[in-house]
Structures are given as C-alpha cells and as structure tokens.
Amino acid sequence: MSRRAVVAGVGHTAFGRHEGRTAWELEARAAKAAIDDAGLRPADVDGLLTDPGPAQGIVSGITPHFLRLGAQLGLDPAYAGSEILGGAGSAAIVGRAAMAVEAGLCDVCLCIYGDVPLSAGAGFAYGRGDDATFGFFGAVGLHALAAQRHMRRFGTRPEHLGEVAIAARAHAARTPHAEKRRPISMDEYRASDPVAEPLRRLDCCLVSDGAAAVVVTTQERAADLRASGIRILAHAQAHGLASATTPEHFDALPAARCGPKALARAGVCPKDIDVALLYDCFTIVVLLQLEDYGFCKKGEAGAFVEGGRIGPGGSLPVNPSGGLLAEAYGGGMLHVIEAVRQLRGDTGERQIAGAKLALVSGHGLGMNTHATLVLGA
C-alpha cells in the first residue's frame, strides 16, 4: 500500500496567445509550478512523461519530446516517455505514471502537457480527401458527423449542444484564469457562426498556447509533502481503431469500454461521482460521454443536460473550471488539475461542496482513443 500512487502537485501557465515564447519555455514553467506545489525539488524527480500536444507531437515530432524537454529541465530520469494519443494523452500519461510509481520504476514522476498551436499553428484543419469539399475537414468535420448521427438516431436537438456550451461558460465565469468568462445565452449560441453542420463556433473548443503539469508520487512520500496527495483510484484506456467509414464508429466512444472498467476498479459507480471532468473538444463529445460512462442511458444525453443539470449548482457538475470550451485548451491536463483542486477543496467560488470522487476523461485523434482516471480525496 505504501506504493499507492497519488497526485501530489499541480501547476500550469497562463493560457492564451504567447507570441515569441516556445512550448519548451512554457513547459518548464509549468513543471516548476507543479514541483513547487508538491514541495519538492527538481532533483527529486526521477520520472518524466510528456503529452507533446498537436503542434509538437504530430507536426514537429521528430526528436522524441521527452528527450529534448528532459535535457532542458536537467533531468536524468529512471523512467521516461511520451504519449501521442491526441486529447487522451494527458489522462493516459497520468495513468502510466501511476503504474510506474506503483511498480517501483520511479518515485516521483512529472507529467507535462504543453504546446503553442495558437502561435505556431497545428494540424487542426487538415482535409480528409475529396470529402473535404463538403466540410469533412479535421476534427470538427469528424465530430460534426457524430453529432448528425446522434440527432438522426435519438432526436437530439441543437439546443442540447447549446446546453453544454452554456454550462461551460457559466462555470468559467467563476474561474479567474479562464479565457472565456462571459456567460452566454441560448440565443447567442443559436446566433454563433456555423462551422460544420450542425456544429457552430460555440460548439468548438478553444485553441490555446500554454502548459500544465502534475506530479505523481507514492502515498508514503506524499505524507511528508506540502499538499496531501489525491489518490489515483483507477485508470483505464480503450481504443477503437476502425475508420470513420464504418457507421459503428460514431455509435459509441471507446469510453464505453474503459469507463466502466475504471469505475469498477475503483469500486464505484456513476452515481457516486461528485464532479466529472469530461474532455470537451466539442459539445457532442460531452453528450456521448455522459451516455457511455453510464450517467444516463444511450440516446438520453440531450434530455439529461436540460435545465442546467451539468452547470453550476446542477446535480452533476461537468468541467467546473470551464473545460476546453471556456477555460483553455490544455490538452486534457487542465481537466486533471481541476479534479485535483476540487478534491483538495481549494477552488474558491466554484468549489463543489463535499467533493470526494472525481472522474477525468481524455478523448483523442479520430475518435479512436480514450483514457479514464478516477481520483479520490
């Protein structure tokens, strides 16, 4: 039990546009913030796992990301690596860090996401063959197809997507560092510019420069540190590697397989979760995950989010910092950090009273990858 993994430190930079600053610089700042938050020194770190983000990991991923960043940080770790799983990467490396710590491969593992896609550009708008003529470009085109299918099968309405966007802004209004803190109305949502039918601009996540990091160590080590460790109760991954040309690709995310496994490993069920940090690259992904994690039945997510249920004061607060839609694009690591802060009870106005259990998800690439964490105070 002394090798049980916990999150002992968190930190991040400001997010937004950072002209003239490299991802490496931002990652170093986030690393220092997380190490300082844990009450550790850089010399204590003997594990390094990185989520390079789209610009570094896919477009410019020639030199292994962990190698260059580790050299910059002055680390010679016992355990290291990088994951390129799109939006599932950050949750995945925290799970991988937990395995490494519990197996004794390292004692203090630093997990870092960082990128500058807003300043440097990234492959978000790549075309998909001739279908790009009809709007099938990049992640937004793919998820627009998922939204269309959900609407056709279950009667989901644009207003249900709007509920997700409105909840994100309402949460962000309580988050001092969030990029989009102004609340929006349903009328504003309906009036937002279309991107790929039925998705509008307000259905799409932000694109942000920045970095975020967490420190994973043992429960025994954390007992002597500044902040009490947040337990990593369970983690799981699942991958659906079929192409988007198969209709079944849009019927359920890999979350439908790894979510129940992670919850079962933690000995909990969906109704036990106090706060859900669901990867929200697009509003439709939140609806799909609510179903696939078992918070509601298949096809019922639209009705589930009505009336502010996932917003401030709702019965299932989702992304109380604002998520990718309103806080910032942090690759999924900001979701982990918000879960830790909620379970520590130090999120101020947005604090979920009595939060003891948090679920964190990551969703990435062409709807192919998914990772789940269950964290406990």
N, C-alpha and C positions, 0 to 999 in steps of 0.2 A: 504493500500500500504506500510505502514511502516514495515509490517511483511514480505515483499517480500524477499525471500532467495537469498543470494549471496555467492560466494566463496571469502573469504577474506584472506586466507593464504594457501600456499602450501610448501611442503618440502619433501625431500627424502634423503636416504643414498646413498652411492656408491653401485652399483650393480656388482655382480660377484661371486666369491667364498669367503666366510667368515668363514674359518675354526676356530673353537673354540669360535665363537660368536653365541649366541642364537637369535632366531627370536624376543624374548622379548626385548633384548637389542637394536636390530636394530629398532624395532617399537617405542621404547622410544625415540631414536634419531630422527626418522622421525617426531614424534609428536612434539618434541621440536622445530624442524626446522619450521614446519608449524605454530605453535603458535607464534614463534618469528617473522616469516614473516608477520603475521597479526598484530603484535604489541600488542599482548595480553599476559596475564599471565596464567599459568596453572589453577589458582584459578578461572579464568573467564569461564572455560569450564564446562558446565552443561549437555552435551550430548556426548555420546560415541557410535559409530557404527563401527564395525570391519568386515573386509573380511579376514578370517584366512589363506587363501591360501591352497593348496592341502596337504602339509605335516601336518600342524597344524589342519586344518579344517576337513579333511576326514580320514587321517590315525591315528592321535592322538587326535581326537576331543572328549574327554571325559568330562573334565571340560569346561563349556562354555567359549569361548575365551575372550569375553568382560569382564567377571568376573575377570579372572586372570590378564589380561592386565590393567584393570581399577584399581585393587588393587595395581599393580606395579607402576602405574602412580600417585597414591594417589588421585584418583577421587571418588567422591560420587555423580554421576550424577542424574539428574531428569529423564533422558531418556537414555536407553542403549539397545544394542542388537548386534547380529552377523548374517551375511548372508552367507550361503554356497550355492552359485549359480555358482560355477566354475568361469570362466572368466567373467561372467556377474555381479559378486559380487560387484566389486568396483563402477561401474556406478550405480548399484542398491542402494548401501548404500548412495551415494550422493543424489540420488533422494529421498530416505527415510528421509535423514537429512533435505532436503528442506521441505518436508511435516511436519516434526516435528517442525521445526523453524516457519513455516508459521501458524501452528496450535497453537503455543504458548506452546508446550510441553517442549521446551528448547530454550535458546537464542544463545548459542554458541556450535555447535556440531562438535566434532572431528571425522573424518572418517579416518580409518587406514587400509592399506593392509600391510602384512608382512609375510615372510616365508623364510626358508632356505632349499629348496628342493635340491639344488646342493650339500650341505654338509651333510644334514640329510637323503636325499633320500625321494622319494614320490611315489605315486601310478600311475606314468605315463605309465608304461609298462605292466599293468595288461592284462591278456589274456581274451578273450571272448569265453569260451567254446572250443569245438573242432575246431572252425573256426580259432583259433589262429595258428593252424598248417599252414594255408595258408596266414598268415600275418595279420590277423584281431586282432591286439592287441592294447589296449589303444586308446588314442585319435588319434594317427597317422593312425591307421588302419581304423577307422571310417571315418576320413576325406579323406582318400585315396579312399574310396568307393564313397564319394560325388564328388570327382574330376573325377573319372572314369565315373560316370553317366553324369556329365556336358559335358565331352568330347564326350560321345556317342550321347547325345541328340543334342548338339549345335555345334559340330566340334571344340571345344576349344582345343588348342594345348599346349604342354609342354612349348613352348616359351612364351605363355601368362602368365603362372605361373611364368616363369622366369622374366618377366617384373616387377612383383610385388616385387620379391626378389631384383632385381637390383635397383629399386626405393628406397627400404628401406635402402640399403647400401649407396646410393647416399645422402639420407637425413642424415644418421648417420655420414657421413663424415664431416658434419657441426655442429655436436653435441659433444662438448668436453667430456661429461661424458658417451657417448655411448660405449658399449662393442666392437662392430664390426664397425670400422670406415673406413676400407679399401674398396673402391669400387670394384665391381665385374663386369665381362663381361658376355655376354650370353654364350660364350664358357666355361667359368668357371662354370656357372650354369649347363650347359649340362654335364660337367665332374664330378659334385659333386656326392657323393655316393648315390645310391638308398636306400630308407628306406622301403617304402611300395608303390608299383607301383600305380600311377605314381609319387608319392611324393619322392623327393630327400632330402638330408640333408639341402640344402639351401631353401627348401620349409617350413622348420620346425622352430618354434620359439626357442629362447634361453631358457635355464634353469638357473636361477639366484637366488642367495641369496640377500635379501635386503628388504627395507620397504619404503613406501611412504604414505603421509598423506595430507589431505586438511581440512580446517576449514570452516564450513558453518555457517553463522550468518544472521542477518537481514540487509536490506539495510540501515536502520536508524543507526544501530550500526556501520556498516562499514564506514559510512560517517566520523566518528571520528577516524578511524584507519589509519595505516601507508600506506596501499595499497588500492586503490579504488577497490570495490567489483565487481566481474564479475557475472552478473545476470544469474540465473538458469531460463531460459525462459520456459522450459518444460521438462518433463521426462515421460517415459512410460516403461512398461515391457510387454512381452508376452512369453508364454511357450507352447512348443509342446511336450506333454508327451507320444506320441506314441513311439514305439520301432523302432530300426533300421531295423527290419524285414519288415517294410512296405515301398515300394518304394517312397511313397509321402514324407517320412521323409527327403529325400535328395533334393526334388524339390524346396523347399523354406524354409528359416530360419524363426523362429518367428519374425525376424526383419521385415518381410514383413507386419506384423500386427502392431507392436509397433512403427516402424519407421514413417510411415505416420501419425499415431496419434500424436506423439511428434511434428512433423513438423507442423501439423495443429494447435495444441495447442499453438505453438509459433507464429503462423500466418505467416509462411514462407514456401518455397518450396525448393526442392533440388538445383535449380539453384541459390538460394540466399546464399548458404553455401560457406564461404570463405576458410575454412580448415576443412578437415574430419579426425577425429581420429578414425579409424576403427580397431576393435580388429582383430589382425593378428596372431593368433596362427599357422595358416598355410596359405599359399598363396591363396589356393582355397577359404578360408573364405572371403578374401577381394573381390574376384570376385563375390561371392554370394551376399555380402552386397551391392556392387555397383548396382546390379540389384534390390535387394529387397528394398533398400531405394529410388529407382527411379532415380538414376543418369544416368542410361541407361536402355534399355528395356531388358526383360528376354532373356538370351542367347547371349547378345551382349557385355558382360563384357570383353571378350577376346580382341575383336577389340577395345574396349574403352580404354584399358590400353596401347595399342601400341604407340610407338613413344615418350615414356616418359611423357604421359599425367598426371600421378599421381606422378611424380618425381619432383625434384627442377625445378622451372620455368614452370611447367605444368599448365594446366587450372584448375585442381582440385588437389592441393597438398594433399596427403594422408600420414599421420603419419610423419610430418616433423622432428621429433626427431629420427626417425628410427624404432619406434614401437617395438613390441615383437621380430621381426625378427632380429633387429640390435641394438636397444638402450639397452634393457634389458627386462627380464621377470618381469614385475611389477604388474601382476595380473589385469591389466587394469587401475590401479590408475595413472600410469605414463601417460596414454592417457589423463586423466582428467587434470593432471598438465600441460602437454604440451599445451592443449587447453587454459587453464588459462593464461599461459605465452604468447602464441601467441596473445591473446586478450588484454593483458596488453601492448604488443609491446616491450617486453624485451628479445627476443630470439636471438639477435645479427645477425650473418651471415645467419641464417636460417629463419629469420623473414619473414612472408608472408605480403607483403605490403598491408596496409589498412584492415587487418583482423578485422571484426566486429562480425561475426557469426561463431560459431564452432559447429560441430556435433560430439558427442562422443558415441561410441557403446561398449557394452560388450556382449560376446558370450560364453556360457559355457556348461559344462557337456557333455552329449552325443548329442550335437547339440540341446539340449532341452530348454535352457534358453537364454533370450536376454533382454538387457536393453539399453535404449537410453536416452541421455541428449542433449539438445540444449542450448548452452551458448551464451551470448551476452555481448559485451563490454559496 
